[in-house]
Amino acid sequence: MLTPPGDRDWIDVTPEPLPVEAATHWAVTSHDGAVVTFQGVVRDHSDGRAGVTALTYEAFEAEARRVLAEVAAEARNRWPSVERLALLH
């Protein structure tokens, strides 16, 4: 299971279900006034194919983590007052 880090950015890639509740709880600080989440779900279709029930995602974990770290860096550049970021895939 994924566990929160000791620093301000929680970046991880896993085939396991994402710990949405734990990530939300971790992201809350007394400094920030909101937690914004985005959770993708599987659609029942893809490119004209009906009956989709699941997705299999294959990627190089190191590359995915690198890209997520770039997203975190850009968010921190734009909004430096953000206390914590959780980017989990």
C-alpha positions, 0 to 999 in steps of 0.5 A: 500500500502507498504511504505518504512521504515526509515531505511536501510532494507525494508522487507514486505510481502503482497498479494497486487501488489508489488510497484516495481517503489517505491522500486527501487526509494527508493533503489537509493542512491548517494553512490551506483552505481546500483540497481539490481531487481528480479521480478518473474512472473507466468509461464503458467505451473507447474509440467506438468499442462498447462494453469496456469494463477495465483498462490495463495501463502499461508504462515505465514507472520511472518515466511516469514518476519523472513526468508527475514530478514535472507536473508538481514542479510546475504547480509549485512554480505557479502556486508557491503557497500550496502546502502539499501535492499528491500525484498518484497514478 
